[in-house]
Amino acid sequence: MAKRIKSGLKRRRQNEVRRNRNRAVRTRVRNAIKALRTAITAGDTTQVKELLPRTVSIIEGGVRKGVFQRNTASRYKSRLSVQANAVLNAKQG
């Protein structure tokens, strides 16, 4: 029978808490991105203007909490901004 090591039990508890927190943050980021992409494909400029800053902020929050690496977040933000600007510029021109 394996001995129950105190530090191992504590690590297990910590990992569980972190896993749940990371999962919640990742889900929040994905849902925000999905909502923005839906607005982009629909061509809804008012929705895009409202959701873009909020989505970027949520993505940056994921970086602050250590769930996403900085370059990954930058890639998401860049691609979403390009797509959003294409919709916004198309409606203006």
N, C-alpha and C positions, 0 to 999 in steps of 0.2 A: 504494500500500500504506500502510495506516495505521500510524503509529508506535506502538510499545508503550510506554505511559507507566507508569513504575514505580508511581506513586501509584494509578493506575487498576487495576493488577494487584493491589495490596495491598487496595484497597477491595473488589475482587471476592472475594478470599479471605476478608476479614472478613464480607462479606455472606453468604457460603456458610455460615460457622460460625454466624452469628447465625440464619440461616434454619433450620438444622438444630436449634439449641437451642430456638428458639421453637416449632417444629413439635412437638418432643418434649414441651414443657410444655403446649401446647394439647391434644395427644392425651391426656396424663395427666389434665388437668382434665375433658375430655369423657368419658373412661372412668369417672372417679369420679362425675360427675353421672349418667351412665347407670346405674351400679350402684345409686346411691341411689334414682333414679326407679323402677327395677325393684323394689326393696324396698318402696317406697311403694305401688306399684300392687298388689303381692302382699299388702300389709297386715302385713308381718313387722315387729313392733314392736322386737324385739331387734336385728334387722339395721339398722333405721332409727336406733335409738339409737347403735349402734356406728359407722355410716357417716356420720351428719350432721357430727359434729365433724371427722372426718378429711377429708371433702369440703370443708368450709369452709376448713380449713387448706391444702388443696391449691390452692383457688381463690385464697386470699391469697398463696400462693407465686407464682402466675402474675402477680399484681399486682406483687409485689416484683421479679420478673425483667423487668417491663416488657412482658409479653405482653398483658395485659389492662389496660384502664383501670379506675380505682377505681370509677366509677359502674357499669360493666358488671358487675364482680365483686359489688358491693353488690346489684344487681338479681338476679343468680343466687342469692346467699345468701338474700336476702329471700324469693324465690319458693319455694326449696327448703325453707326453714324453715317457711313457712306450710303447705306441703303435708305436711311431716313432722309438724308439730304437729297437723294435722287427723287424721292416722292415729293418733298417740299418744293424743289426747284421745278419739277414737272408741272405742278399746279400753278406756280407763279408765271411761268413762261408761256 
